[in-house]
Amino acid sequence: MKVETEEKYYCIEPENLIKIAEKLNFKSTFEQEEIDEYFTDINSDFIKNRTCLRIRKTDNKIMEITYKGKSDSLLGLFCKLENNINASINDYENYVNLFSSLGYYSYVEVIKKRLTYELIDKKYKYSIMIDTLSEIGGFVEFEIISEQAKSTKEELKKELNSFVSKFNELKLKEATEPYRDIVAKYIKQKLVGNKEVSNLCI
């Protein structure tokens, strides 16, 4: 089981970020389209506590099922245990039906272009994911992946802070919401504008 620790920022000029990353010996590993479908329970508890149940389709060829438990907030950082299962993309409907029978329903779909840079040492895998969401804008995620037993939360927090600080000259603004909520709010805004709506079912 892996531990994922990350922070996300708005990114308007990715070319400047890439220059710094390359100077730090990060290597571009892949560029791809990801379609992430998020699921939640009928009471939306998954949305409230940032639990992640997701089907990710990559370039419409590879599919992965991900579950990340309730977020453990570390002064703005989010640290989660991550469980992933590789699956055949032909089994998509089977998984949707399984989730439905267990009481989990599709919440929102996030479509993004992702360019990833990585650096791996003996203890951590460092990733920089530069994302473009159509009609919404650009973002960058700084992420550290570690083995569950190898680092404390305090160590992960310190290491992520050090990682992100290498890009301080860009004066990036933190994006505190998950992509699923950013996209859901955008869809709601398009549908109802500024009207007060307590529930919206699509």
Short mmCIF file of the C-alpha atoms (twelve columns), coordinates in Angstrom:
data_MODEL
# 
_entry.id   MODEL 
# 
loop_
_atom_site.group_PDB 
_atom_site.id 
_atom_site.type_symbol 
_atom_site.label_atom_id 
_atom_site.label_alt_id 
_atom_site.label_comp_id 
_atom_site.label_asym_id 
_atom_site.label_seq_id 
_atom_site.Cartn_x 
_atom_site.Cartn_y 
_atom_site.Cartn_z 
_atom_site.pdbx_PDB_model_num 
ATOM 1   C CA . MET A 1   0.000   0.000  0.000   1 
ATOM 2   C CA . LYS A 2   1.296   3.432  -0.984  1 
ATOM 3   C CA . VAL A 3   0.968   6.771  0.795   1 
ATOM 4   C CA . GLU A 4   0.256   9.753  -1.436  1 
ATOM 5   C CA . THR A 5   1.021   13.281 -0.233  1 
ATOM 6   C CA . GLU A 6   0.250   16.150 -2.567  1 
ATOM 7   C CA . GLU A 7   -0.494  19.809 -3.123  1 
ATOM 8   C CA . LYS A 8   -2.181  21.367 -6.147  1 
ATOM 9   C CA . TYR A 9   -1.720  24.850 -7.624  1 
ATOM 10  C CA . TYR A 10  -3.069  26.916 -10.496 1 
ATOM 11  C CA . CYS A 11  -0.540  26.945 -13.318 1 
ATOM 12  C CA . ILE A 12  -0.844  29.578 -16.059 1 
ATOM 13  C CA . GLU A 13  2.694   29.333 -17.494 1 
ATOM 14  C CA . PRO A 14  3.718   25.647 -17.450 1 
ATOM 15  C CA . GLU A 15  6.758   26.297 -19.642 1 
ATOM 16  C CA . ASN A 16  8.496   28.160 -16.779 1 
ATOM 17  C CA . LEU A 17  7.701   25.343 -14.357 1 
ATOM 18  C CA . ILE A 18  9.102   22.785 -16.814 1 
ATOM 19  C CA . LYS A 19  12.382  24.720 -17.075 1 
ATOM 20  C CA . ILE A 20  12.873  24.511 -13.304 1 
ATOM 21  C CA . ALA A 21  11.879  20.842 -13.227 1 
ATOM 22  C CA . GLU A 22  14.417  19.954 -15.900 1 
ATOM 23  C CA . LYS A 23  17.159  21.827 -14.049 1 
ATOM 24  C CA . LEU A 24  16.327  19.651 -11.024 1 
ATOM 25  C CA . ASN A 25  16.799  16.528 -13.208 1 
ATOM 26  C CA . PHE A 26  13.118  15.671 -13.471 1 
ATOM 27  C CA . LYS A 27  12.393  13.682 -16.623 1 
ATOM 28  C CA . SER A 28  9.244   13.762 -18.715 1 
ATOM 29  C CA . THR A 29  7.692   10.313 -18.460 1 
ATOM 30  C CA . PHE A 30  4.449   10.558 -20.432 1 
ATOM 31  C CA . GLU A 31  1.762   12.811 -21.864 1 
ATOM 32  C CA . GLN A 32  -1.756  11.450 -21.959 1 
ATOM 33  C CA . GLU A 33  -5.483  12.072 -21.685 1 
ATOM 34  C CA . GLU A 34  -7.132  10.910 -18.475 1 
ATOM 35  C CA . ILE A 35  -10.877 10.557 -17.991 1 
ATOM 36  C CA . ASP A 36  -11.609 10.276 -14.275 1 
ATOM 37  C CA . GLU A 37  -15.109 9.312  -13.158 1 
ATOM 38  C CA . TYR A 38  -15.732 9.865  -9.446  1 
ATOM 39  C CA . PHE A 39  -18.345 8.027  -7.405  1 
ATOM 40  C CA . THR A 40  -20.026 8.909  -4.133  1 
ATOM 41  C CA . ASP A 41  -22.610 7.510  -1.736  1 
ATOM 42  C CA . ILE A 42  -26.227 8.676  -1.733  1 
ATOM 43  C CA . ASN A 43  -25.581 11.021 1.235   1 
ATOM 44  C CA . SER A 44  -22.466 12.508 -0.433  1 
ATOM 45  C CA . ASP A 45  -20.275 11.623 2.556   1 
ATOM 46  C CA . PHE A 46  -17.432 10.815 0.128   1 
ATOM 47  C CA . ILE A 47  -17.638 14.379 -1.176  1 
ATOM 48  C CA . LYS A 48  -17.735 15.914 2.299   1 
ATOM 49  C CA . ASN A 49  -14.694 14.056 3.649   1 
ATOM 50  C CA . ARG A 50  -12.732 13.874 0.361   1 
ATOM 51  C CA . THR A 51  -12.873 10.110 0.077   1 
ATOM 52  C CA . CYS A 52  -11.994 9.083  -3.472  1 
ATOM 53  C CA . LEU A 53  -13.592 6.212  -5.389  1 
ATOM 54  C CA . ARG A 54  -12.582 6.622  -9.023  1 
ATOM 55  C CA . ILE A 55  -12.425 4.904  -12.381 1 
ATOM 56  C CA . ARG A 56  -9.603  6.297  -14.518 1 
ATOM 57  C CA . LYS A 57  -9.411  5.613  -18.255 1 
ATOM 58  C CA . THR A 58  -6.084  6.582  -19.830 1 
ATOM 59  C CA . ASP A 59  -5.997  7.292  -23.568 1 
ATOM 60  C CA . ASN A 60  -9.091  5.080  -23.730 1 
ATOM 61  C CA . LYS A 61  -6.788  2.037  -23.506 1 
ATOM 62  C CA . ILE A 62  -5.982  1.448  -19.833 1 
ATOM 63  C CA . MET A 63  -8.359  1.449  -16.865 1 
ATOM 64  C CA . GLU A 64  -7.572  1.704  -13.175 1 
ATOM 65  C CA . ILE A 65  -9.837  1.563  -10.125 1 
ATOM 66  C CA . THR A 66  -8.648  3.752  -7.235  1 
ATOM 67  C CA . TYR A 67  -9.803  4.089  -3.661  1 
ATOM 68  C CA . LYS A 68  -8.289  6.699  -1.346  1 
ATOM 69  C CA . GLY A 69  -9.700  6.926  2.163   1 
ATOM 70  C CA . LYS A 70  -10.744 10.009 4.064   1 
ATOM 71  C CA . SER A 71  -8.171  12.787 3.790   1 
ATOM 72  C CA . ASP A 72  -5.789  13.408 6.635   1 
ATOM 73  C CA . SER A 73  -5.211  17.146 6.453   1 
ATOM 74  C CA . LEU A 74  -1.726  18.324 7.364   1 
ATOM 75  C CA . LEU A 75  -2.002  22.111 7.486   1 
ATOM 76  C CA . GLY A 76  -3.275  22.246 3.927   1 
ATOM 77  C CA . LEU A 77  -1.485  19.137 2.716   1 
ATOM 78  C CA . PHE A 78  -3.430  15.989 2.017   1 
ATOM 79  C CA . CYS A 79  -1.979  12.618 2.883   1 
ATOM 80  C CA . LYS A 80  -3.838  9.467  1.852   1 
ATOM 81  C CA . LEU A 81  -3.425  5.735  1.689   1 
ATOM 82  C CA . GLU A 82  -3.891  4.777  -1.935  1 
ATOM 83  C CA . ASN A 83  -5.220  1.469  -3.284  1 
ATOM 84  C CA . ASN A 84  -5.155  0.819  -7.036  1 
ATOM 85  C CA . ILE A 85  -6.442  -2.060 -9.143  1 
ATOM 86  C CA . ASN A 86  -5.624  -2.419 -12.837 1 
ATOM 87  C CA . ALA A 87  -8.659  -3.504 -14.842 1 
ATOM 88  C CA . SER A 88  -9.664  -4.183 -18.426 1 
ATOM 89  C CA . ILE A 89  -11.322 -1.199 -20.052 1 
ATOM 90  C CA . ASN A 90  -13.887 -3.655 -21.445 1 
ATOM 91  C CA . ASP A 91  -15.109 -4.216 -17.879 1 
ATOM 92  C CA . TYR A 92  -16.096 -0.571 -17.346 1 
ATOM 93  C CA . GLU A 93  -19.857 -1.229 -17.236 1 
ATOM 94  C CA . ASN A 94  -19.330 -4.164 -14.872 1 
ATOM 95  C CA . TYR A 95  -17.553 -1.924 -12.358 1 
ATOM 96  C CA . VAL A 96  -20.186 0.824  -12.643 1 
ATOM 97  C CA . ASN A 97  -22.897 -1.759 -11.993 1 
ATOM 98  C CA . LEU A 98  -20.919 -3.180 -9.062  1 
ATOM 99  C CA . PHE A 99  -20.529 0.265  -7.485  1 
ATOM 100 C CA . SER A 100 -24.235 0.937  -8.003  1 
ATOM 101 C CA . SER A 101 -25.203 -2.323 -6.298  1 
ATOM 102 C CA . LEU A 102 -22.987 -1.315 -3.353  1 
ATOM 103 C CA . GLY A 103 -24.680 2.103  -3.109  1 
ATOM 104 C CA . TYR A 104 -22.141 4.292  -4.958  1 
ATOM 105 C CA . TYR A 105 -23.162 6.499  -7.864  1 
ATOM 106 C CA . SER A 106 -21.393 8.550  -10.512 1 
ATOM 107 C CA . TYR A 107 -20.763 12.105 -9.285  1 
ATOM 108 C CA . VAL A 108 -18.748 13.843 -11.979 1 
ATOM 109 C CA . GLU A 109 -16.358 13.155 -14.837 1 
ATOM 110 C CA . VAL A 110 -13.055 15.032 -15.120 1 
ATOM 111 C CA . ILE A 111 -11.312 15.064 -18.506 1 
ATOM 112 C CA . LYS A 112 -7.759  16.349 -18.522 1 
ATOM 113 C CA . LYS A 113 -4.572  16.386 -20.549 1 
ATOM 114 C CA . ARG A 114 -1.673  15.434 -18.267 1 
ATOM 115 C CA . LEU A 115 2.065   15.894 -18.719 1 
ATOM 116 C CA . THR A 116 4.091   14.137 -16.017 1 
ATOM 117 C CA . TYR A 117 7.668   14.667 -14.830 1 
ATOM 118 C CA . GLU A 118 9.236   12.282 -12.306 1 
ATOM 119 C CA . LEU A 119 12.281  11.848 -10.114 1 
ATOM 120 C CA . ILE A 120 12.896  8.750  -7.973  1 
ATOM 121 C CA . ASP A 121 15.369  8.331  -5.120  1 
ATOM 122 C CA . LYS A 122 15.848  5.591  -2.534  1 
ATOM 123 C CA . LYS A 123 12.940  6.761  -0.374  1 
ATOM 124 C CA . TYR A 124 10.432  8.680  -2.473  1 
ATOM 125 C CA . LYS A 125 8.948   9.028  -5.905  1 
ATOM 126 C CA . TYR A 126 8.494   12.718 -6.765  1 
ATOM 127 C CA . SER A 127 5.970   13.622 -9.457  1 
ATOM 128 C CA . ILE A 128 5.004   16.876 -11.122 1 
ATOM 129 C CA . MET A 129 1.722   16.571 -13.006 1 
ATOM 130 C CA . ILE A 130 0.860   19.457 -15.306 1 
ATOM 131 C CA . ASP A 131 -2.852  19.272 -16.088 1 
ATOM 132 C CA . THR A 132 -5.103  21.114 -18.515 1 
ATOM 133 C CA . LEU A 133 -8.861  20.897 -17.967 1 
ATOM 134 C CA . SER A 134 -10.899 22.033 -20.957 1 
ATOM 135 C CA . GLU A 135 -12.833 25.284 -20.325 1 
ATOM 136 C CA . ILE A 136 -11.439 25.490 -16.780 1 
ATOM 137 C CA . GLY A 137 -7.684  26.045 -16.988 1 
ATOM 138 C CA . GLY A 138 -4.245  24.788 -16.032 1 
ATOM 139 C CA . PHE A 139 -3.027  23.216 -12.809 1 
ATOM 140 C CA . VAL A 140 0.043   21.510 -11.411 1 
ATOM 141 C CA . GLU A 141 0.138   18.811 -8.746  1 
ATOM 142 C CA . PHE A 142 3.266   18.162 -6.706  1 
ATOM 143 C CA . GLU A 143 3.142   14.639 -5.313  1 
ATOM 144 C CA . ILE A 144 5.293   12.355 -3.202  1 
ATOM 145 C CA . ILE A 145 4.635   8.615  -3.166  1 
ATOM 146 C CA . SER A 146 6.126   6.518  -0.373  1 
ATOM 147 C CA . GLU A 147 5.688   3.099  1.138   1 
ATOM 148 C CA . GLN A 148 3.229   3.111  4.044   1 
ATOM 149 C CA . ALA A 149 5.753   2.024  6.679   1 
ATOM 150 C CA . LYS A 150 8.717   4.136  5.581   1 
ATOM 151 C CA . SER A 151 7.792   7.696  6.591   1 
ATOM 152 C CA . THR A 152 5.818   9.498  9.272   1 
ATOM 153 C CA . LYS A 153 3.245   12.158 8.424   1 
ATOM 154 C CA . GLU A 154 5.605   14.805 9.771   1 
ATOM 155 C CA . GLU A 155 8.428   13.598 7.516   1 
ATOM 156 C CA . LEU A 156 6.150   13.589 4.495   1 
ATOM 157 C CA . LYS A 157 4.907   17.083 5.260   1 
ATOM 158 C CA . LYS A 158 8.464   18.403 5.603   1 
ATOM 159 C CA . GLU A 159 9.593   16.681 2.405   1 
ATOM 160 C CA . LEU A 160 6.650   17.979 0.373   1 
ATOM 161 C CA . ASN A 161 7.229   21.514 1.644   1 
ATOM 162 C CA . SER A 162 10.855  21.253 0.575   1 
ATOM 163 C CA . PHE A 163 9.814   19.896 -2.828  1 
ATOM 164 C CA . VAL A 164 7.309   22.673 -3.531  1 
ATOM 165 C CA . SER A 165 9.688   25.393 -2.255  1 
ATOM 166 C CA . LYS A 166 11.985  24.741 -5.224  1 
ATOM 167 C CA . PHE A 167 9.311   26.414 -7.376  1 
ATOM 168 C CA . ASN A 168 8.709   29.449 -5.140  1 
ATOM 169 C CA . GLU A 169 9.914   31.903 -7.776  1 
ATOM 170 C CA . LEU A 170 6.782   31.102 -9.830  1 
ATOM 171 C CA . LYS A 171 4.526   32.446 -7.048  1 
ATOM 172 C CA . LEU A 172 1.955   29.703 -7.641  1 
ATOM 173 C CA . LYS A 173 -1.493  30.059 -6.052  1 
ATOM 174 C CA . GLU A 174 -2.740  26.986 -4.192  1 
ATOM 175 C CA . ALA A 175 -5.868  25.237 -5.465  1 
ATOM 176 C CA . THR A 176 -7.415  23.662 -2.383  1 
ATOM 177 C CA . GLU A 177 -10.332 21.767 -3.954  1 
ATOM 178 C CA . PRO A 178 -10.148 18.383 -5.711  1 
ATOM 179 C CA . TYR A 179 -10.656 18.388 -9.462  1 
ATOM 180 C CA . ARG A 180 -13.994 16.613 -9.042  1 
ATOM 181 C CA . ASP A 181 -15.365 19.542 -6.996  1 
ATOM 182 C CA . ILE A 182 -13.868 22.203 -9.283  1 
ATOM 183 C CA . VAL A 183 -15.552 20.564 -12.284 1 
ATOM 184 C CA . ALA A 184 -18.843 19.955 -10.419 1 
ATOM 185 C CA . LYS A 185 -19.037 23.647 -9.438  1 
ATOM 186 C CA . TYR A 186 -18.266 24.684 -13.015 1 
ATOM 187 C CA . ILE A 187 -21.093 22.475 -14.348 1 
ATOM 188 C CA . LYS A 188 -23.494 23.823 -11.721 1 
ATOM 189 C CA . GLN A 189 -22.564 27.413 -12.613 1 
ATOM 190 C CA . LYS A 190 -23.268 26.729 -16.290 1 
ATOM 191 C CA . LEU A 191 -26.652 25.175 -15.500 1 
ATOM 192 C CA . VAL A 192 -28.083 27.491 -12.851 1 
ATOM 193 C CA . GLY A 193 -25.825 30.547 -12.708 1 
ATOM 194 C CA . ASN A 194 -25.924 32.298 -9.361  1 
ATOM 195 C CA . LYS A 195 -29.320 30.956 -8.296  1 
ATOM 196 C CA . GLU A 196 -29.514 29.301 -4.894  1 
ATOM 197 C CA . VAL A 197 -30.013 25.555 -5.426  1 
ATOM 198 C CA . SER A 198 -29.890 23.083 -2.554  1 
ATOM 199 C CA . ASN A 199 -29.930 19.914 -4.694  1 
ATOM 200 C CA . LEU A 200 -29.085 19.282 -8.325  1 
ATOM 201 C CA . CYS A 201 -29.556 15.836 -9.902  1 
ATOM 202 C CA . ILE A 202 -28.427 15.158 -13.464 1 
# 
